[in-house]
């Protein structure tokens, strides 16, 4: 597995997505808990082999980020170990 919420890496998730159907968020929402995947009955948002690679975007490169967003899917990593994030309550 990819360790999920236990410091799992996005690259491992994308590598997995390269070979399977990727569900829509509406049909298979994120639950923030460990368990077994039950994606077999979900609505397919990206068919198997529709994810054909992944790359890291250089920090603070707006053009590279826009290019990545245009191709989708995109994930964002944050430094959640910082005190300012650990005290976060809500809002953008």
PDB file of N, CA, C and O in Angstrom, chain B, residues numbered from 101:
ATOM      1  N   UNK B 101       0.806  -1.191   0.000  1.00  0.00           N
ATOM      2  CA  UNK B 101       0.000   0.000   0.000  1.00  0.00           C
ATOM      3  C   UNK B 101       0.850   1.258   0.000  1.00  0.00           C
ATOM      4  O   UNK B 101       2.078   1.202  -0.070  1.00  0.00           O
ATOM      5  N   UNK B 102       0.172   2.387   0.080  1.00  0.00           N
ATOM      6  CA  UNK B 102       0.838   3.679   0.013  1.00  0.00           C
ATOM      7  C   UNK B 102       0.854   4.391   1.356  1.00  0.00           C
ATOM      8  O   UNK B 102       1.232   5.561   1.419  1.00  0.00           O
ATOM      9  N   UNK B 103       0.459   3.726   2.419  1.00  0.00           N
ATOM     10  CA  UNK B 103       0.456   4.274   3.775  1.00  0.00           C
ATOM     11  C   UNK B 103      -0.647   5.306   4.013  1.00  0.00           C
ATOM     12  O   UNK B 103      -0.851   5.705   5.160  1.00  0.00           O
ATOM     13  N   UNK B 104      -1.355   5.748   3.000  1.00  0.00           N
ATOM     14  CA  UNK B 104      -2.479   6.659   3.176  1.00  0.00           C
ATOM     15  C   UNK B 104      -2.185   7.837   4.071  1.00  0.00           C
ATOM     16  O   UNK B 104      -1.279   8.621   3.788  1.00  0.00           O
ATOM     17  N   UNK B 105      -2.936   7.976   5.147  1.00  0.00           N
ATOM     18  CA  UNK B 105      -2.771   9.103   6.070  1.00  0.00           C
ATOM     19  C   UNK B 105      -1.542   8.966   6.945  1.00  0.00           C
ATOM     20  O   UNK B 105      -1.258   9.862   7.740  1.00  0.00           O
ATOM     21  N   UNK B 106      -0.812   7.886   6.827  1.00  0.00           N
ATOM     22  CA  UNK B 106       0.401   7.696   7.619  1.00  0.00           C
ATOM     23  C   UNK B 106       1.613   8.055   6.770  1.00  0.00           C
ATOM     24  O   UNK B 106       2.502   7.229   6.566  1.00  0.00           O
ATOM     25  N   UNK B 107       1.647   9.279   6.282  1.00  0.00           N
ATOM     26  CA  UNK B 107       2.736   9.829   5.484  1.00  0.00           C
ATOM     27  C   UNK B 107       2.819   9.157   4.107  1.00  0.00           C
ATOM     28  O   UNK B 107       3.914   8.978   3.575  1.00  0.00           O
ATOM     29  N   UNK B 108       1.689   8.789   3.535  1.00  0.00           N
ATOM     30  CA  UNK B 108       1.669   8.272   2.173  1.00  0.00           C
ATOM     31  C   UNK B 108       2.103   9.361   1.202  1.00  0.00           C
ATOM     32  O   UNK B 108       1.890  10.547   1.454  1.00  0.00           O
ATOM     33  N   UNK B 109       2.704   8.961   0.107  1.00  0.00           N
ATOM     34  CA  UNK B 109       3.201   9.920  -0.870  1.00  0.00           C
ATOM     35  C   UNK B 109       2.259   9.983  -2.077  1.00  0.00           C
ATOM     36  O   UNK B 109       1.732   8.960  -2.513  1.00  0.00           O
ATOM     37  N   UNK B 110       2.056  11.179  -2.607  1.00  0.00           N
ATOM     38  CA  UNK B 110       1.171  11.357  -3.761  1.00  0.00           C
ATOM     39  C   UNK B 110       1.637  10.569  -4.971  1.00  0.00           C
ATOM     40  O   UNK B 110       0.811  10.027  -5.706  1.00  0.00           O
ATOM     41  N   UNK B 111       2.952  10.492  -5.195  1.00  0.00           N
ATOM     42  CA  UNK B 111       3.464   9.787  -6.362  1.00  0.00           C
ATOM     43  C   UNK B 111       2.993   8.333  -6.367  1.00  0.00           C
ATOM     44  O   UNK B 111       2.656   7.796  -7.422  1.00  0.00           O
ATOM     45  N   UNK B 112       2.967   7.693  -5.196  1.00  0.00           N
ATOM     46  CA  UNK B 112       2.470   6.323  -5.106  1.00  0.00           C
ATOM     47  C   UNK B 112       0.998   6.231  -5.458  1.00  0.00           C
ATOM     48  O   UNK B 112       0.565   5.271  -6.095  1.00  0.00           O
ATOM     49  N   UNK B 113       0.228   7.231  -5.043  1.00  0.00           N
ATOM     50  CA  UNK B 113      -1.195   7.272  -5.389  1.00  0.00           C
ATOM     51  C   UNK B 113      -1.414   7.430  -6.880  1.00  0.00           C
ATOM     52  O   UNK B 113      -2.270   6.760  -7.456  1.00  0.00           O
ATOM     53  N   UNK B 114      -0.647   8.312  -7.513  1.00  0.00           N
ATOM     54  CA  UNK B 114      -0.772   8.497  -8.959  1.00  0.00           C
ATOM     55  C   UNK B 114      -0.311   7.258  -9.722  1.00  0.00           C
ATOM     56  O   UNK B 114      -0.898   6.900 -10.743  1.00  0.00           O
ATOM     57  N   UNK B 115       0.742   6.603  -9.225  1.00  0.00           N
ATOM     58  CA  UNK B 115       1.222   5.378  -9.873  1.00  0.00           C
ATOM     59  C   UNK B 115       0.118   4.322  -9.834  1.00  0.00           C
ATOM     60  O   UNK B 115      -0.092   3.603 -10.811  1.00  0.00           O
ATOM     61  N   UNK B 116      -0.585   4.231  -8.707  1.00  0.00           N
ATOM     62  CA  UNK B 116      -1.717   3.323  -8.577  1.00  0.00           C
ATOM     63  C   UNK B 116      -2.827   3.714  -9.561  1.00  0.00           C
ATOM     64  O   UNK B 116      -3.403   2.855 -10.227  1.00  0.00           O
ATOM     65  N   UNK B 117      -3.118   5.001  -9.645  1.00  0.00           N
ATOM     66  CA  UNK B 117      -4.195   5.488 -10.518  1.00  0.00           C
ATOM     67  C   UNK B 117      -3.930   5.220 -11.996  1.00  0.00           C
ATOM     68  O   UNK B 117      -4.869   5.172 -12.790  1.00  0.00           O
ATOM     69  N   UNK B 118      -2.667   5.044 -12.373  1.00  0.00           N
ATOM     70  CA  UNK B 118      -2.354   4.782 -13.777  1.00  0.00           C
ATOM     71  C   UNK B 118      -3.028   3.498 -14.285  1.00  0.00           C
ATOM     72  O   UNK B 118      -3.322   3.395 -15.476  1.00  0.00           O
ATOM     73  N   UNK B 119      -3.276   2.528 -13.410  1.00  0.00           N
ATOM     74  CA  UNK B 119      -3.787   1.245 -13.876  1.00  0.00           C
ATOM     75  C   UNK B 119      -5.211   0.909 -13.489  1.00  0.00           C
ATOM     76  O   UNK B 119      -5.681  -0.186 -13.798  1.00  0.00           O
ATOM     77  N   UNK B 120      -5.914   1.809 -12.826  1.00  0.00           N
ATOM     78  CA  UNK B 120      -7.274   1.506 -12.362  1.00  0.00           C
ATOM     79  C   UNK B 120      -8.234   2.639 -12.729  1.00  0.00           C
ATOM     80  O   UNK B 120      -7.808   3.751 -13.042  1.00  0.00           O
ATOM     81  N   UNK B 121      -9.544   2.339 -12.687  1.00  0.00           N
ATOM     82  CA  UNK B 121     -10.535   3.403 -12.829  1.00  0.00           C
ATOM     83  C   UNK B 121     -10.441   4.328 -11.626  1.00  0.00           C
ATOM     84  O   UNK B 121     -10.282   3.865 -10.497  1.00  0.00           O
ATOM     85  N   UNK B 122     -10.538   5.632 -11.859  1.00  0.00           N
ATOM     86  CA  UNK B 122     -10.511   6.610 -10.780  1.00  0.00           C
ATOM     87  C   UNK B 122     -11.947   7.109 -10.582  1.00  0.00           C
ATOM     88  O   UNK B 122     -12.592   7.583 -11.517  1.00  0.00           O
ATOM     89  N   UNK B 123     -12.419   6.990  -9.359  1.00  0.00           N
ATOM     90  CA  UNK B 123     -13.797   7.361  -9.033  1.00  0.00           C
ATOM     91  C   UNK B 123     -13.978   8.874  -8.960  1.00  0.00           C
ATOM     92  O   UNK B 123     -13.024   9.611  -8.710  1.00  0.00           O
ATOM     93  N   UNK B 124     -15.211   9.327  -9.183  1.00  0.00           N
ATOM     94  CA  UNK B 124     -15.526  10.730  -8.940  1.00  0.00           C
ATOM     95  C   UNK B 124     -15.628  10.950  -7.433  1.00  0.00           C
ATOM     96  O   UNK B 124     -15.933  10.023  -6.682  1.00  0.00           O
ATOM     97  N   UNK B 125     -15.374  12.164  -7.004  1.00  0.00           N
ATOM     98  CA  UNK B 125     -15.474  12.500  -5.581  1.00  0.00           C
ATOM     99  C   UNK B 125     -16.903  12.296  -5.073  1.00  0.00           C
ATOM    100  O   UNK B 125     -17.100  11.846  -3.945  1.00  0.00           O
ATOM    101  N   UNK B 126     -17.901  12.627  -5.903  1.00  0.00           N
ATOM    102  CA  UNK B 126     -19.294  12.475  -5.477  1.00  0.00           C
ATOM    103  C   UNK B 126     -19.668  11.020  -5.218  1.00  0.00           C
ATOM    104  O   UNK B 126     -20.426  10.727  -4.293  1.00  0.00           O
ATOM    105  N   UNK B 127     -19.135  10.101  -6.038  1.00  0.00           N
ATOM    106  CA  UNK B 127     -19.521   8.703  -5.886  1.00  0.00           C
ATOM    107  C   UNK B 127     -18.664   7.936  -4.883  1.00  0.00           C
ATOM    108  O   UNK B 127     -19.050   6.854  -4.441  1.00  0.00           O
ATOM    109  N   UNK B 128     -17.512   8.483  -4.522  1.00  0.00           N
ATOM    110  CA  UNK B 128     -16.624   7.807  -3.568  1.00  0.00           C
ATOM    111  C   UNK B 128     -15.873   8.857  -2.757  1.00  0.00           C
ATOM    112  O   UNK B 128     -14.685   9.086  -2.985  1.00  0.00           O
ATOM    113  N   UNK B 129     -16.563   9.501  -1.805  1.00  0.00           N
ATOM    114  CA  UNK B 129     -15.963  10.614  -1.064  1.00  0.00           C
ATOM    115  C   UNK B 129     -14.844  10.162  -0.125  1.00  0.00           C
ATOM    116  O   UNK B 129     -14.822   9.022   0.339  1.00  0.00           O
ATOM    117  N   UNK B 130     -13.930  11.074   0.139  1.00  0.00           N
ATOM    118  CA  UNK B 130     -12.840  10.856   1.079  1.00  0.00           C
ATOM    119  C   UNK B 130     -13.406  10.773   2.491  1.00  0.00           C
ATOM    120  O   UNK B 130     -14.176  11.645   2.893  1.00  0.00           O
ATOM    121  N   UNK B 131     -13.039   9.738   3.255  1.00  0.00           N
ATOM    122  CA  UNK B 131     -13.584   9.548   4.595  1.00  0.00           C
ATOM    123  C   UNK B 131     -12.590   9.802   5.720  1.00  0.00           C
ATOM    124  O   UNK B 131     -12.987   9.811   6.886  1.00  0.00           O
ATOM    125  N   UNK B 132     -11.324  10.007   5.416  1.00  0.00           N
ATOM    126  CA  UNK B 132     -10.288  10.305   6.412  1.00  0.00           C
ATOM    127  C   UNK B 132     -10.194   9.249   7.496  1.00  0.00           C
ATOM    128  O   UNK B 132     -10.101   9.574   8.680  1.00  0.00           O
ATOM    129  N   UNK B 133     -10.218   7.984   7.094  1.00  0.00           N
ATOM    130  CA  UNK B 133     -10.012   6.907   8.056  1.00  0.00           C
ATOM    131  C   UNK B 133      -9.439   5.695   7.325  1.00  0.00           C
ATOM    132  O   UNK B 133      -9.621   5.531   6.118  1.00  0.00           O
ATOM    133  N   UNK B 134      -8.756   4.867   8.074  1.00  0.00           N
ATOM    134  CA  UNK B 134      -8.197   3.646   7.515  1.00  0.00           C
ATOM    135  C   UNK B 134      -9.312   2.651   7.236  1.00  0.00           C
ATOM    136  O   UNK B 134     -10.363   2.682   7.876  1.00  0.00           O
ATOM    137  N   UNK B 135      -9.073   1.777   6.282  1.00  0.00           N
ATOM    138  CA  UNK B 135     -10.059   0.758   5.969  1.00  0.00           C
ATOM    139  C   UNK B 135      -9.789   0.150   4.616  1.00  0.00           C
ATOM    140  O   UNK B 135      -8.727   0.352   4.026  1.00  0.00           O
ATOM    141  N   UNK B 136     -10.750  -0.591   4.136  1.00  0.00           N
ATOM    142  CA  UNK B 136     -10.648  -1.258   2.842  1.00  0.00           C
ATOM    143  C   UNK B 136     -11.327  -0.406   1.781  1.00  0.00           C
ATOM    144  O   UNK B 136     -12.383   0.177   2.022  1.00  0.00           O
ATOM    145  N   UNK B 137     -10.717  -0.339   0.614  1.00  0.00           N
ATOM    146  CA  UNK B 137     -11.326   0.396  -0.496  1.00  0.00           C
ATOM    147  C   UNK B 137     -12.568  -0.341  -0.983  1.00  0.00           C
ATOM    148  O   UNK B 137     -12.577  -1.569  -1.067  1.00  0.00           O
ATOM    149  N   UNK B 138     -13.609   0.411  -1.300  1.00  0.00           N
ATOM    150  CA  UNK B 138     -14.855  -0.148  -1.822  1.00  0.00           C
ATOM    151  C   UNK B 138     -15.256   0.602  -3.082  1.00  0.00           C
ATOM    152  O   UNK B 138     -16.402   1.033  -3.215  1.00  0.00           O
ATOM    153  N   UNK B 139     -14.326   0.758  -3.995  1.00  0.00           N
ATOM    154  CA  UNK B 139     -14.540   1.597  -5.167  1.00  0.00           C
ATOM    155  C   UNK B 139     -15.199   0.879  -6.332  1.00  0.00           C
ATOM    156  O   UNK B 139     -15.431   1.499  -7.370  1.00  0.00           O
ATOM    157  N   UNK B 140     -15.507  -0.401  -6.201  1.00  0.00           N
ATOM    158  CA  UNK B 140     -15.992  -1.173  -7.348  1.00  0.00           C
ATOM    159  C   UNK B 140     -17.315  -0.657  -7.920  1.00  0.00           C
ATOM    160  O   UNK B 140     -17.571  -0.846  -9.109  1.00  0.00           O
ATOM    161  N   UNK B 141     -18.155  -0.019  -7.120  1.00  0.00           N
ATOM    162  CA  UNK B 141     -19.437   0.460  -7.606  1.00  0.00           C
ATOM    163  C   UNK B 141     -19.496   1.952  -7.861  1.00  0.00           C
ATOM    164  O   UNK B 141     -20.586   2.507  -7.997  1.00  0.00           O
ATOM    165  N   UNK B 142     -18.363   2.608  -7.929  1.00  0.00           N
ATOM    166  CA  UNK B 142     -18.351   4.064  -8.064  1.00  0.00           C
ATOM    167  C   UNK B 142     -18.560   4.501  -9.510  1.00  0.00           C
ATOM    168  O   UNK B 142     -18.479   3.694 -10.437  1.00  0.00           O
ATOM    169  N   UNK B 143     -18.827   5.784  -9.682  1.00  0.00           N
ATOM    170  CA  UNK B 143     -18.895   6.390 -11.008  1.00  0.00           C
ATOM    171  C   UNK B 143     -17.479   6.710 -11.453  1.00  0.00           C
ATOM    172  O   UNK B 143     -16.734   7.382 -10.741  1.00  0.00           O
ATOM    173  N   UNK B 144     -17.107   6.225 -12.636  1.00  0.00           N
ATOM    174  CA  UNK B 144     -15.739   6.411 -13.124  1.00  0.00           C
ATOM    175  C   UNK B 144     -15.574   7.834 -13.652  1.00  0.00           C
ATOM    176  O   UNK B 144     -16.307   8.272 -14.539  1.00  0.00           O
ATOM    177  N   UNK B 145     -14.596   8.545 -13.087  1.00  0.00           N
ATOM    178  CA  UNK B 145     -14.271   9.894 -13.548  1.00  0.00           C
ATOM    179  C   UNK B 145     -13.142   9.881 -14.557  1.00  0.00           C
ATOM    180  O   UNK B 145     -13.139  10.666 -15.505  1.00  0.00           O
ATOM    181  N   UNK B 146     -12.179   8.987 -14.356  1.00  0.00           N
ATOM    182  CA  UNK B 146     -11.048   8.792 -15.270  1.00  0.00           C
ATOM    183  C   UNK B 146     -10.907   7.286 -15.460  1.00  0.00           C
ATOM    184  O   UNK B 146     -10.700   6.564 -14.485  1.00  0.00           O
ATOM    185  N   UNK B 147     -11.016   6.796 -16.699  1.00  0.00           N
ATOM    186  CA  UNK B 147     -10.913   5.346 -16.910  1.00  0.00           C
ATOM    187  C   UNK B 147      -9.500   4.826 -16.657  1.00  0.00           C
ATOM    188  O   UNK B 147      -8.530   5.584 -16.683  1.00  0.00           O
ATOM    189  N   UNK B 148      -9.401   3.516 -16.412  1.00  0.00           N
ATOM    190  CA  UNK B 148      -8.103   2.885 -16.225  1.00  0.00           C
ATOM    191  C   UNK B 148      -7.176   3.264 -17.374  1.00  0.00           C
ATOM    192  O   UNK B 148      -7.585   3.285 -18.535  1.00  0.00           O
ATOM    193  N   UNK B 149      -5.956   3.556 -17.045  1.00  0.00           N
ATOM    194  CA  UNK B 149      -4.916   3.976 -17.991  1.00  0.00           C
ATOM    195  C   UNK B 149      -5.145   5.385 -18.541  1.00  0.00           C
ATOM    196  O   UNK B 149      -4.459   5.811 -19.469  1.00  0.00           O
ATOM    197  N   UNK B 150      -6.126   6.115 -17.956  1.00  0.00           N
ATOM    198  CA  UNK B 150      -6.356   7.509 -18.325  1.00  0.00           C
ATOM    199  C   UNK B 150      -5.359   8.447 -17.646  1.00  0.00           C
ATOM    200  O   UNK B 150      -5.061   9.525 -18.159  1.00  0.00           O
ATOM    201  N   UNK B 151      -4.847   8.027 -16.488  1.00  0.00           N
ATOM    202  CA  UNK B 151      -3.744   8.740 -15.849  1.00  0.00           C
ATOM    203  C   UNK B 151      -2.479   8.151 -16.463  1.00  0.00           C
ATOM    204  O   UNK B 151      -2.192   6.966 -16.294  1.00  0.00           O
ATOM    205  N   UNK B 152      -1.735   8.976 -17.167  1.00  0.00           N
ATOM    206  CA  UNK B 152      -0.588   8.461 -17.937  1.00  0.00           C
ATOM    207  C   UNK B 152       0.728   9.091 -17.480  1.00  0.00           C
ATOM    208  O   UNK B 152       1.610   9.369 -18.292  1.00  0.00           O
ATOM    209  N   UNK B 153       0.843   9.306 -16.199  1.00  0.00           N
ATOM    210  CA  UNK B 153       2.075   9.862 -15.672  1.00  0.00           C
ATOM    211  C   UNK B 153       1.777  10.946 -14.661  1.00  0.00           C
ATOM    212  O   UNK B 153       0.629  11.339 -14.451  1.00  0.00           O
ATOM    213  N   UNK B 154       2.825  11.409 -14.053  1.00  0.00           N
ATOM    214  CA  UNK B 154       2.701  12.458 -13.042  1.00  0.00           C
ATOM    215  C   UNK B 154       4.055  13.114 -12.911  1.00  0.00           C
ATOM    216  O   UNK B 154       5.086  12.526 -13.240  1.00  0.00           O
ATOM    217  N   UNK B 155       4.037  14.344 -12.423  1.00  0.00           N
ATOM    218  CA  UNK B 155       5.301  15.045 -12.197  1.00  0.00           C
ATOM    219  C   UNK B 155       5.114  16.048 -11.071  1.00  0.00           C
ATOM    220  O   UNK B 155       3.999  16.478 -10.777  1.00  0.00           O
ATOM    221  N   UNK B 156       6.202  16.402 -10.464  1.00  0.00           N
ATOM    222  CA  UNK B 156       6.170  17.410  -9.412  1.00  0.00           C
ATOM    223  C   UNK B 156       6.316  18.789 -10.049  1.00  0.00           C
ATOM    224  O   UNK B 156       7.092  18.971 -10.987  1.00  0.00           O
ATOM    225  N   UNK B 157       5.568  19.751  -9.533  1.00  0.00           N
ATOM    226  CA  UNK B 157       5.619  21.120 -10.018  1.00  0.00           C
ATOM    227  C   UNK B 157       6.549  21.916  -9.099  1.00  0.00           C
ATOM    228  O   UNK B 157       6.471  21.811  -7.875  1.00  0.00           O
ATOM    229  N   UNK B 158       7.406  22.692  -9.693  1.00  0.00           N
ATOM    230  CA  UNK B 158       8.340  23.512  -8.926  1.00  0.00           C
ATOM    231  C   UNK B 158       7.579  24.479  -8.022  1.00  0.00           C
ATOM    232  O   UNK B 158       6.630  25.131  -8.459  1.00  0.00           O
ATOM    233  N   UNK B 159       7.992  24.567  -6.784  1.00  0.00           N
ATOM    234  CA  UNK B 159       7.353  25.475  -5.830  1.00  0.00           C
ATOM    235  C   UNK B 159       7.376  26.911  -6.351  1.00  0.00           C
ATOM    236  O   UNK B 159       8.372  27.367  -6.911  1.00  0.00           O
ATOM    237  N   UNK B 160       6.259  27.612  -6.155  1.00  0.00           N
ATOM    238  CA  UNK B 160       6.099  29.020  -6.507  1.00  0.00           C
ATOM    239  C   UNK B 160       6.220  29.309  -8.007  1.00  0.00           C
ATOM    240  O   UNK B 160       6.540  30.433  -8.393  1.00  0.00           O
ATOM    241  N   UNK B 161       5.967  28.304  -8.855  1.00  0.00           N
ATOM    242  CA  UNK B 161       5.974  28.489 -10.309  1.00  0.00           C
ATOM    243  C   UNK B 161       4.523  28.462 -10.792  1.00  0.00           C
ATOM    244  O   UNK B 161       3.989  27.401 -11.119  1.00  0.00           O
ATOM    245  N   UNK B 162       3.893  29.635 -10.834  1.00  0.00           N
ATOM    246  CA  UNK B 162       2.478  29.738 -11.181  1.00  0.00           C
ATOM    247  C   UNK B 162       2.173  29.164 -12.562  1.00  0.00           C
ATOM    248  O   UNK B 162       1.153  28.499 -12.736  1.00  0.00           O
ATOM    249  N   UNK B 163       3.033  29.407 -13.537  1.00  0.00           N
ATOM    250  CA  UNK B 163       2.802  28.899 -14.891  1.00  0.00           C
ATOM    251  C   UNK B 163       2.820  27.373 -14.919  1.00  0.00           C
ATOM    252  O   UNK B 163       1.978  26.755 -15.571  1.00  0.00           O
ATOM    253  N   UNK B 164       3.767  26.766 -14.221  1.00  0.00           N
ATOM    254  CA  UNK B 164       3.844  25.306 -14.175  1.00  0.00           C
ATOM    255  C   UNK B 164       2.614  24.726 -13.482  1.00  0.00           C
ATOM    256  O   UNK B 164       2.109  23.681 -13.894  1.00  0.00           O
ATOM    257  N   UNK B 165       2.128  25.388 -12.439  1.00  0.00           N
ATOM    258  CA  UNK B 165       0.931  24.931 -11.749  1.00  0.00           C
ATOM    259  C   UNK B 165      -0.287  25.017 -12.661  1.00  0.00           C
ATOM    260  O   UNK B 165      -1.096  24.091 -12.702  1.00  0.00           O
ATOM    261  N   UNK B 166      -0.423  26.120 -13.390  1.00  0.00           N
ATOM    262  CA  UNK B 166      -1.555  26.267 -14.311  1.00  0.00           C
ATOM    263  C   UNK B 166      -1.521  25.193 -15.400  1.00  0.00           C
ATOM    264  O   UNK B 166      -2.563  24.659 -15.781  1.00  0.00           O
ATOM    265  N   UNK B 167      -0.334  24.882 -15.897  1.00  0.00           N
ATOM    266  CA  UNK B 167      -0.194  23.825 -16.906  1.00  0.00           C
ATOM    267  C   UNK B 167      -0.623  22.474 -16.326  1.00  0.00           C
ATOM    268  O   UNK B 167      -1.304  21.699 -16.998  1.00  0.00           O
ATOM    269  N   UNK B 168      -0.230  22.193 -15.090  1.00  0.00           N
ATOM    270  CA  UNK B 168      -0.607  20.943 -14.440  1.00  0.00           C
ATOM    271  C   UNK B 168      -2.112  20.868 -14.222  1.00  0.00           C
ATOM    272  O   UNK B 168      -2.718  19.826 -14.472  1.00  0.00           O
ATOM    273  N   UNK B 169      -2.720  21.946 -13.765  1.00  0.00           N
ATOM    274  CA  UNK B 169      -4.163  21.971 -13.525  1.00  0.00           C
ATOM    275  C   UNK B 169      -4.934  21.740 -14.826  1.00  0.00           C
ATOM    276  O   UNK B 169      -5.983  21.096 -14.815  1.00  0.00           O
ATOM    277  N   UNK B 170      -4.429  22.253 -15.932  1.00  0.00           N
ATOM    278  CA  UNK B 170      -5.090  22.071 -17.224  1.00  0.00           C
ATOM    279  C   UNK B 170      -5.104  20.609 -17.654  1.00  0.00           C
ATOM    280  O   UNK B 170      -5.966  20.200 -18.432  1.00  0.00           O
ATOM    281  N   UNK B 171      -4.155  19.816 -17.155  1.00  0.00           N
ATOM    282  CA  UNK B 171      -4.067  18.417 -17.546  1.00  0.00           C
ATOM    283  C   UNK B 171      -4.740  17.475 -16.560  1.00  0.00           C
ATOM    284  O   UNK B 171      -5.175  16.393 -16.952  1.00  0.00           O
ATOM    285  N   UNK B 172      -4.837  17.856 -15.290  1.00  0.00           N
ATOM    286  CA  UNK B 172      -5.492  17.122 -14.210  1.00  0.00           C
ATOM    287  C   UNK B 172      -5.106  15.661 -14.171  1.00  0.00           C
ATOM    288  O   UNK B 172      -4.598  15.171 -15.180  1.00  0.00           O
ATOM    289  N   UNK B 173      -5.306  14.922 -13.090  1.00  0.00           N
ATOM    290  CA  UNK B 173      -5.615  15.422 -11.746  1.00  0.00           C
ATOM    291  C   UNK B 173      -4.409  16.077 -11.086  1.00  0.00           C
ATOM    292  O   UNK B 173      -3.268  15.863 -11.495  1.00  0.00           O
ATOM    293  N   UNK B 174      -4.679  16.875 -10.061  1.00  0.00           N
ATOM    294  CA  UNK B 174      -3.623  17.600  -9.356  1.00  0.00           C
ATOM    295  C   UNK B 174      -3.796  17.362  -7.852  1.00  0.00           C
ATOM    296  O   UNK B 174      -4.913  17.367  -7.335  1.00  0.00           O
ATOM    297  N   UNK B 175      -2.694  17.158  -7.178  1.00  0.00           N
ATOM    298  CA  UNK B 175      -2.689  17.066  -5.721  1.00  0.00           C
ATOM    299  C   UNK B 175      -1.740  18.113  -5.179  1.00  0.00           C
ATOM    300  O   UNK B 175      -0.778  18.497  -5.844  1.00  0.00           O
ATOM    301  N   UNK B 176      -2.014  18.572  -3.975  1.00  0.00           N
ATOM    302  CA  UNK B 176      -1.183  19.590  -3.348  1.00  0.00           C
ATOM    303  C   UNK B 176      -0.702  19.056  -2.006  1.00  0.00           C
ATOM    304  O   UNK B 176      -1.481  18.492  -1.238  1.00  0.00           O
ATOM    305  N   UNK B 177       0.575  19.234  -1.732  1.00  0.00           N
ATOM    306  CA  UNK B 177       1.139  18.833  -0.439  1.00  0.00           C
ATOM    307  C   UNK B 177       1.333  20.081   0.411  1.00  0.00           C
ATOM    308  O   UNK B 177       1.671  21.152  -0.093  1.00  0.00           O
ATOM    309  N   UNK B 178       1.116  19.922   1.691  1.00  0.00           N
ATOM    310  CA  UNK B 178       1.330  21.015   2.631  1.00  0.00           C
ATOM    311  C   UNK B 178       2.195  20.491   3.780  1.00  0.00           C
ATOM    312  O   UNK B 178       2.247  19.287   4.030  1.00  0.00           O
ATOM    313  N   UNK B 179       2.853  21.385   4.457  1.00  0.00           N
ATOM    314  CA  UNK B 179       3.653  21.003   5.615  1.00  0.00           C
ATOM    315  C   UNK B 179       2.760  21.015   6.855  1.00  0.00           C
ATOM    316  O   UNK B 179       2.735  21.989   7.607  1.00  0.00           O
ATOM    317  N   UNK B 180       2.034  19.923   7.054  1.00  0.00           N
ATOM    318  CA  UNK B 180       1.048  19.850   8.128  1.00  0.00           C
ATOM    319  C   UNK B 180       1.675  19.680   9.505  1.00  0.00           C
ATOM    320  O   UNK B 180       0.965  19.686  10.511  1.00  0.00           O
ATOM    321  N   UNK B 181       2.993  19.528   9.564  1.00  0.00           N
ATOM    322  CA  UNK B 181       3.641  19.381  10.857  1.00  0.00           C
ATOM    323  C   UNK B 181       3.917  20.721  11.531  1.00  0.00           C
ATOM    324  O   UNK B 181       4.396  20.756  12.665  1.00  0.00           O
ATOM    325  N   UNK B 182       3.621  21.820  10.847  1.00  0.00           N
ATOM    326  CA  UNK B 182       3.851  23.159  11.402  1.00  0.00           C
ATOM    327  C   UNK B 182       2.718  23.546  12.355  1.00  0.00           C
ATOM    328  O   UNK B 182       1.558  23.218  12.106  1.00  0.00           O
ATOM    329  N   UNK B 183       3.049  24.238  13.437  1.00  0.00           N
ATOM    330  CA  UNK B 183       2.077  24.618  14.455  1.00  0.00           C
ATOM    331  C   UNK B 183       0.927  25.437  13.870  1.00  0.00           C
ATOM    332  O   UNK B 183      -0.221  25.258  14.275  1.00  0.00           O
ATOM    333  N   UNK B 184       1.215  26.330  12.927  1.00  0.00           N
ATOM    334  CA  UNK B 184       0.167  27.172  12.356  1.00  0.00           C
ATOM    335  C   UNK B 184      -0.901  26.317  11.665  1.00  0.00           C
ATOM    336  O   UNK B 184      -2.081  26.669  11.683  1.00  0.00           O
ATOM    337  N   UNK B 185      -0.503  25.214  11.066  1.00  0.00           N
ATOM    338  CA  UNK B 185      -1.474  24.340  10.418  1.00  0.00           C
ATOM    339  C   UNK B 185      -2.209  23.487  11.459  1.00  0.00           C
ATOM    340  O   UNK B 185      -3.410  23.249  11.328  1.00  0.00           O
ATOM    341  N   UNK B 186      -1.516  23.043  12.457  1.00  0.00           N
ATOM    342  CA  UNK B 186      -2.141  22.176  13.461  1.00  0.00           C
ATOM    343  C   UNK B 186      -3.223  22.906  14.247  1.00  0.00           C
ATOM    344  O   UNK B 186      -4.108  22.262  14.810  1.00  0.00           O
ATOM    345  N   UNK B 187      -3.172  24.220  14.299  1.00  0.00           N
ATOM    346  CA  UNK B 187      -4.188  25.008  14.994  1.00  0.00           C
ATOM    347  C   UNK B 187      -5.272  25.530  14.054  1.00  0.00           C
ATOM    348  O   UNK B 187      -6.161  26.269  14.478  1.00  0.00           O
ATOM    349  N   UNK B 188      -5.200  25.151  12.783  1.00  0.00           N
ATOM    350  CA  UNK B 188      -6.157  25.599  11.752  1.00  0.00           C
ATOM    351  C   UNK B 188      -7.553  25.103  12.086  1.00  0.00           C
ATOM    352  O   UNK B 188      -7.735  23.944  12.458  1.00  0.00           O
ATOM    353  N   UNK B 189      -8.539  25.980  11.954  1.00  0.00           N
ATOM    354  CA  UNK B 189      -9.917  25.625  12.269  1.00  0.00           C
ATOM    355  C   UNK B 189     -10.814  25.580  11.041  1.00  0.00           C
ATOM    356  O   UNK B 189     -11.748  24.778  11.017  1.00  0.00           O
ATOM    357  N   UNK B 190     -10.574  26.415   9.999  1.00  0.00           N
ATOM    358  CA  UNK B 190     -11.419  26.405   8.813  1.00  0.00           C
ATOM    359  C   UNK B 190     -11.227  27.646   7.974  1.00  0.00           C
ATOM    360  O   UNK B 190     -10.608  28.619   8.403  1.00  0.00           O
ATOM    361  N   UNK B 191     -11.769  27.596   6.769  1.00  0.00           N
ATOM    362  CA  UNK B 191     -11.693  28.716   5.853  1.00  0.00           C
ATOM    363  C   UNK B 191     -10.485  28.624   4.945  1.00  0.00           C
ATOM    364  O   UNK B 191      -9.531  27.892   5.206  1.00  0.00           O
ATOM    365  N   UNK B 192     -10.558  29.386   3.874  1.00  0.00           N
ATOM    366  CA  UNK B 192      -9.459  29.387   2.905  1.00  0.00           C
ATOM    367  C   UNK B 192      -8.711  30.703   2.988  1.00  0.00           C
ATOM    368  O   UNK B 192      -7.746  30.912   2.254  1.00  0.00           O
TER     369      UNK B 192
END
